[in-house]
Amino acid sequence: MGKKRDPESKKEEIFKAVASVLRKKGYAGLDISTIAAEAGTSRKVIYYYFKTLHNLLKQFITREDYWTLFFETYQLGELPAEKEVRDTFITMMQSNLKYFTDEGDMQEIILWQMSKLDPLTRRISESREEQGAPLLALTDPYFTNSNYNFRALISIILASTYYLVLHSNKNKSTVAGIDLNLAEDWWTIHKTYGQIIELMWQAAAREEREEREETETEHEPNMNYAFEKLRNLAAEVVLLGPADDTGNTVHTALKAECHNLEMVMMRHLLKLKSKTRIKTYLYINLHTLVSVCDSLYDPLRKHNPNAQAVLDLLDTVRQQLNGYIPGNLIIPRMFRDRENRVFQEQMGVLRTKILALKLDEVLMKLLLAPYQRFGDPKLRMEWGDFKYLRKFNKRLLDCVEEDYVTADGILETLLGLGFNDTAFIHYYFQLMRSKAAEADGVAGRQELLIKYRSAIKQVVQLTKMRFDNYKRPVIEELTKWLDAELEVLSKKKGSRVLV
């Protein structure tokens, strides 16, 4: 009489069979019949021990997945020291590299998870995320006040481990000259994981320290006092009112305070090290100056010397830190009126040139719309709008001065300027639709629309400009329509168009 088999021993044989099938045939070969044949047993035995294929695979993956062991191993107390948290992640990422390199079955499981949308593997992945969440949460306090994202770094390291190991294991080839099949290269990656975690940790700590110092600088009593004094002086000047409409003399105390504030701001700006902090500082304080300038400005007066003094201060800061001025900073009314007079003259020149070209009347109105928008006192204008119109004006004037300029050339210029005005997008839609309608059959329309799509992407990729920062880029609007049209045409033709 034969000896009765131990159930655990039999289950172990079946697990080994699953691993063997997975290595030989991949996840597509994981069915009961194939596993039973590999284990040298019957389907009935597998169903007896595991009930279903799903339950068998679930137990197999859970058994092979070392992350549960990792999370149990790297348990930390309620208030671990910073060094302990950092070193734990370094050790864990380096250990994951070793385990994944050594564990062929785990490689097949990860490859399965990456290659196929499967409820089972998805739930296993979600379980890993849930188990790892408390550990990751311990790192958050060290990165909250910085521009560095530690979670993103960990995701990159994990993805790197999976890709590098699978690439070296399946292809036996290199990535950027690194071959994990070579011990020297393997240890290089192992060491690099520790280095990049350490470097990001140090960078975040340094940035948080600098930000704390900069915040203390921003709230120095003399800084707050200088702005408060300027606001109070402006209020007094407004209450006094102008002596007469022809007066062009700046209030003495206001002039002195503007000069003092310029020195204070420049001194403080020199202490700020990050671009983000400089932009934030400028947005807050220039917003105050814009408000003071507007309170002193009377558009009906011939001269506004006090408003001009504050505007001069704004201009000084702007000229020295032009690249840092926030695009959403409101433009002072006095500055806008001054620049608008220049733009209106340029619009007159442009209108004359356009009339000589005998362009479509609708297109002509579109070209003049940005000038009219900037001059409309009812609309809010920001620093980004002014910079855009200045570039728009120069490029368009250059365009109409060219020999043999055409409507298509002007349209290309507008695309290159990121002109995402709703009326322009509608105009371009209609243009493409009418030209496509004249094409020869479905194939002809497809060819024409594909050419439009390619031309639009080539032009717009040259610029990040946008006429309206609160609307989607023109390339997105136009290509979305083109893709929809091409999809319709492909169904009519019976084959999918590759664009």
Residue pairs with C-beta under 8 A, 6 or more apart in sequence:
7 49
10 41
10 45
10 49
11 49
11 50
13 39
13 40
13 41
14 35
14 39
14 41
14 45
14 46
14 49
14 50
14 56
15 59
15 60
15 63
16 39
17 35
17 36
17 38
17 39
18 30
18 35
18 56
18 57
18 60
19 60
19 64
19 105
19 108
20 38
21 29
21 30
21 34
21 35
21 38
22 29
22 30
22 105
22 108
22 109
22 112
23 104
23 105
23 108
25 34
26 108
26 111
26 112
27 108
27 111
27 112
27 115
27 116
27 118
30 53
30 57
31 53
32 43
32 46
32 47
32 53
33 43
35 46
35 56
36 42
36 43
36 45
36 46
39 46
46 56
49 56
50 56
50 59
54 120
57 120
58 120
58 124
61 109
61 120
61 121
61 124
62 68
62 124
64 103
64 105
64 106
64 109
65 106
65 109
65 124
65 128
66 99
66 103
66 106
67 128
67 131
67 132
68 131
70 92
70 95
70 96
71 131
71 132
71 135
74 88
74 91
74 92
74 135
76 84
76 85
76 88
76 135
76 138
80 88
80 138
82 142
85 138
85 139
85 142
86 142
86 197
86 198
86 201
88 135
89 139
89 154
89 197
90 193
90 194
90 197
90 198
93 154
93 157
93 158
93 161
93 193
93 194
93 197
94 190
94 193
94 194
96 158
96 161
97 161
97 165
97 186
97 189
97 190
97 193
98 190
99 106
100 106
100 107
100 110
100 161
100 162
100 165
101 165
101 180
101 186
104 169
107 165
107 166
107 169
109 121
110 162
110 166
111 166
112 118
112 121
113 121
113 122
113 124
113 125
114 162
136 150
136 151
136 154
139 150
139 151
140 150
142 150
142 201
142 204
142 205
143 149
143 150
143 204
145 207
145 208
145 211
146 203
146 204
146 207
146 208
146 211
147 207
147 274
147 276
148 200
148 203
148 204
148 207
150 200
150 201
150 204
153 196
153 197
153 200
157 193
157 196
157 197
160 189
163 175
164 175
164 178
164 180
164 189
165 180
167 173
167 175
167 180
168 174
168 175
168 179
168 180
168 181
169 180
172 181
173 179
178 185
178 188
178 189
179 185
180 186
180 189
207 274
210 273
210 274
210 277
211 274
211 277
213 271
214 271
214 272
214 273
214 274
214 277
214 281
217 223
217 268
217 271
217 272
218 268
218 281
220 268
222 264
223 264
223 268
226 257
226 260
226 261
226 264
227 261
227 285
227 288
229 257
230 254
230 257
230 258
230 261
230 288
230 289
230 292
230 310
231 288
231 292
233 251
233 253
233 254
233 257
234 254
234 292
234 295
234 296
234 306
234 310
235 295
237 251
237 254
237 296
237 306
238 295
238 296
242 298
242 301
245 301
245 302
245 303
246 302
246 303
247 303
247 305
248 303
248 305
249 305
250 305
250 306
250 308
250 309
251 305
251 306
251 309
254 306
254 309
254 310
255 309
258 309
258 310
258 312
258 313
261 313
262 313
262 316
262 317
265 285
265 317
266 317
266 320
268 281
269 278
269 281
269 282
269 321
272 278
272 281
275 324
278 321
278 324
279 324
279 326
282 317
282 321
282 324
282 325
282 326
282 329
283 326
283 328
283 329
286 314
286 317
286 325
286 326
286 329
287 329
287 330
289 310
289 313
289 314
289 332
290 314
290 329
290 330
290 331
290 332
292 310
293 307
293 310
293 311
293 314
293 332
293 333
293 334
293 335
294 307
294 332
294 333
294 334
296 304
296 306
296 307
296 310
297 304
297 307
297 332
297 333
297 334
298 304
298 307
299 333
299 337
304 334
307 332
307 334
308 334
310 332
311 332
311 334
311 335
314 332
314 335
315 335
318 325
325 383
326 383
327 382
327 383
327 384
327 387
327 469
328 382
328 383
328 384
328 469
329 382
329 383
330 380
330 381
330 382
330 383
331 381
331 382
331 383
331 385
331 386
333 377
336 374
336 381
336 386
339 374
339 386
340 374
340 375
343 371
343 374
343 375
343 389
343 393
344 371
344 375
346 371
346 393
346 397
347 368
347 371
347 372
349 397
350 367
350 368
350 371
350 393
350 396
350 397
350 400
351 364
351 368
353 397
353 400
353 401
354 364
354 367
354 400
355 364
357 400
357 405
359 407
359 410
360 407
362 427
363 407
363 410
363 411
363 427
366 414
366 421
366 423
366 424
366 427
367 396
367 410
367 414
369 421
369 423
370 388
370 389
370 392
370 421
370 467
371 389
371 393
373 379
373 385
374 381
374 385
374 386
374 389
382 469
384 469
388 417
388 465
388 466
388 467
391 417
391 465
392 417
392 419
392 467
395 413
395 416
395 417
396 410
396 413
396 417
399 405
399 409
399 410
399 413
400 410
402 409
411 428
411 431
412 455
412 459
414 424
415 456
415 459
415 460
415 474
415 475
416 459
416 460
416 462
416 463
416 465
417 463
417 465
417 467
418 460
418 463
418 464
418 465
418 466
418 467
418 473
418 474
419 467
419 474
420 466
420 467
420 468
420 471
420 472
420 473
420 474
420 477
421 467
421 468
422 471
424 474
425 474
425 477
425 478
428 478
429 478
429 481
432 449
432 452
432 481
432 482
435 448
436 445
436 448
436 449
436 485
437 445
439 445
439 447
439 448
442 489
442 492
442 493
443 493
445 489
446 486
446 489
446 490
446 493
446 497
449 482
449 485
449 486
449 489
450 486
450 497
450 499
452 482
453 479
453 482
453 483
453 486
453 499
456 475
456 478
456 479
456 482
457 475
457 479
460 473
460 474
460 475
461 475
466 473
466 474
467 474
482 499
483 499
486 497
486 499
487 497
489 497
490 496
490 497
